[in-house]
């Protein structure tokens, strides 16, 4: 029998490398989005946290993170250390993950997902976590939460993957995972000083709009890049990503108009980001009409979560990381069980609306497992960090702002 010759496809490789760059670009985009929403005395702390995340997680991923997430499975739970230091991760394709691109290209693409996922959690504890605590928690969380969940869902032999659950680009791995960690952080750390009475509005909405635009742009690499090739599936994922974001942005603006008298810029960009979150797990499995349904649904659900539930329960999710990413990711994963169709991706499955209600229950189970694990371990890690180096700066430092007290810098210089 002749051996199968696996060749690198230059078109697929070019698209995947470009997609990796787009996903990396999302983390500075997130920095601008979050940075514009905090008070001016804390903008540099948010930017610093996002950029430091790139540095810390990149080295973790090369040292052992990629091996834990995608290495040969140990009972469906973790990948082990077979590929630690990228040993065995070379320039030949790995047919188990991406048969037409160098293995290192796939590794680099997945690295950018590992970078942005813990960065999303920053939105829950913005303005009130010490920098050393941020570094320690982020490293522990990436290793003990992100890497295992990534293996469960995407790794060959992963236990959630074995159930038939669909997650094209990270609804459970990224958004439910980070969103539940965000909820844990908001509860463990408590409210910001003066919340909610003395918390000022976003200090720079134009900056937040710029950040949302960069996220929208980068998200095409996030979702369409997850096709791992430059063909028809990438095209479909690109189109539905855009349609869902536009639908959700419009829906949130309409809800603002209905319930708050005026449509707001903040509401519109929040809705667009929620739409991007929700379409992520479904992007390789649904058609444009399914994307419209997902976009409408996510804005309605997240609007209620942010405007009503958070206020009534009283927790301080500073920038609505749980309300948008956690809730939006849950809806997106469940909605995949409704709207998925093999007409878009024969390698996927039909959802409830296409005659297969069992997929919905599989998706709900995947969400429940991910949410429970992420919340419980995140809570424990936050408590551990608090016991060792402490989570919050003292009250005086919080009043002055983290830019000066943690970094000895100021985002703005006022000339007399």
Secondary structure, DSSP 8 states (H G I E B T S, - for coil): ---------HHHHHHHHHHHHHHHHHHHHHHHHHHHHS-GGGHHHHHHHHHHHHHHHHHHIIIIIHHHHHSS-BTTTB-TTTTGGGTT--SS-BTTTBTTS-HHHHHHHHHHHHHHHHHHHHHHHTTS--HHHHHHHHHHHIIIIIHHHHHHHHSTT-TTGGGT---SS-IIIIIIHHHHHHHHHHHHH---TTTTTT----S-HHHHHHHHHHHHHHHHHHHHGGGSSSSHHHHHHHHHHHHHHHHHHHHHHHHHHHHHSS--HHHHHHHHHHHHHHHHTTTTT--HHHHHHHHHHHHHHHHHIIIIIHHHH----TT-HIIIIIHHHHHHHHHHHHH--TTT-TTS---GGGT-THHHHHHHHHHHHHHHHHHHHHHHHHHHHHHHT-SS--HHHHHH-HHHHHHS--S-----
